[in-house]
Amino acid sequence: MRAVAGLRAALEPSENRRSTGTNTWFLVSLVLVLAALILRGTAWWQGNHGDLLDFVEGGRSILLGRDVYADIPGVMPFNYPPFGAVVMVPFALLGMPVAFPVLTALSVLSYAVIVVAVAKVAHVDARIATLVGLGGLALEPVFRTVVLGQVNLCLAALVVLDVFILPRPLRGVLVGVAAGVKLTPAIFGMYFLFKKDWAAATRCAGAFVLTVALGWMLAPESSPEYWLRLEWLQRFVEDAMVTQNQSLRASLVRTAGTAVPEIVVAGATAIVAVAGLFAVWRQVRAGADLAAVVGLAALSLVVSPISWTHHWVWVVPGLLLLVAARRWISAWAVGVVFFVAPMWFVAGNGPGGPGLSVPELILSCAYLWIGLVAIVYLLVAPPLVLPVSDSRTRRRSVASPVDQARLSA
């Protein structure tokens, strides 16, 4: 009987065996993802929503006509451009008890938009995209964005919609608006420049200028403080010592201490920035648009002076890119790191904290290492031009020459 069973297995079509293996791995992965969500548990609804309180007070400052950057007892300093406070006015009108569930709903909707849009661009199978989407909910940057009441997912969704979904005549506007709320999304304007989409780049710059003008009109006393005196830059030195800051600058300061010369920090940042932009240009030139956008996200997170762990929500599009490129081991490794978030287990959370050992320094920069590896990979490896989906391939194989030409177009 065993011999007969072995003969049947040998005669079984290879496609059926491959399908069975794929289904098995999918089920195993689904169990692991659900376990990660269970372990994360109620963390989605824990926390003091401190960042949202900051936003609500920023919106309230606009309503009351007070200085957006004034010190308010029990509230963190507002670090966003004045337009960032303007868009928070609705949350100020709602108040904290209502603002948190509303922002949570917007964040979850934005997350769904990101996953669906990127999966469509990358031609990721719906089952796999669902798996990555569910797993992404358990990753530290995503759930911390929610519990803090942050807007990272909303801003990322604006960028994804602009770059991949909006019709060509409208591209650039949403990236400009996102940059008006928080400066870092401005780096995605480089995508339009590398694509030589001058119209989109112009719309991006124009939308950003309009946000500055609107913020200046509604906060005339606060705007010069932000755009001219740049007093918010003074916080970077202290914030660099906190292990949850995953920027290149923070890692250098934590390693060498606050005495590290600024010229060293600026030089290292410039080198990484030039290398990262060249890497992104390589991807754009080859037609690897998703890799280019993920590369720009990684570059912005690495070179930004402040790169809190919750800013790294772009890990989810990165995972979808790895899955689409069949980099399964890399995808799992990245997912594990962003689930565990090692920097939260490292002591030394402030300027007066104890010095870190070498292993602690390595763990305290866990996200940064992944960002740097991503930049180097996009710089030296063959461009990540994704294969078309199996369904599109099958359609080409059965289509007439005319239909094939239309599909290619």
HELIX and SHEET records of a PDB file:
HELIX    1   1 ARG A    2  LEU A   11  1                                  10    
HELIX    2   2 SER A   14  ARG A   40  1                                  27    
HELIX    3   3 GLY A   41  TRP A   45  5                                   5    
HELIX    4   4 GLY A   50  LEU A   64  1                                  15    
HELIX    5   5 PRO A   82  VAL A   86  1                                   5    
HELIX    6   6 VAL A   89  LEU A   94  1                                   6    
HELIX    7   7 MET A   96  ALA A  122  1                                  27    
HELIX    8   8 ALA A  126  LEU A  137  1                                  12    
HELIX    9   9 GLU A  140  LEU A  148  1                                   9    
HELIX   10  10 ASN A  152  VAL A  160  1                                   9    
HELIX   11  11 LEU A  161  ILE A  165  3                                   5    
HELIX   12  12 ARG A  168  LEU A  170  5                                   3    
HELIX   13  13 VAL A  173  VAL A  181  1                                   9    
HELIX   14  14 THR A  184  PHE A  188  5                                   5    
HELIX   15  15 GLY A  189  PHE A  194  1                                   6    
HELIX   16  16 TRP A  198  LEU A  218  1                                  21    
HELIX   17  17 SER A  222  PRO A  224  1                                   3    
HELIX   18  18 GLU A  225  ARG A  229  3                                   5    
HELIX   19  19 GLU A  231  ARG A  235  5                                   5    
HELIX   20  20 PHE A  236  ASP A  239  1                                   4    
HELIX   21  21 LEU A  248  ALA A  256  1                                   9    
HELIX   22  22 GLU A  262  ALA A  286  1                                  25    
HELIX   23  23 ASP A  289  VAL A  303  1                                  15    
HELIX   24  24 THR A  309  TRP A  314  5                                   6    
HELIX   25  25 VAL A  315  ALA A  324  1                                  10    
HELIX   26  26 TRP A  328  VAL A  340  1                                  13    
HELIX   27  27 PRO A  342  PHE A  345  5                                   4    
HELIX   28  28 VAL A  358  LEU A  363  1                                   6    
HELIX   29  29 ALA A  366  VAL A  380  1                                  15    
HELIX   30  30 ASP A  390  VAL A  398  1                                   9    
HELIX   31  31 PRO A  401  SER A  408  1                                   8    
END                                                                             
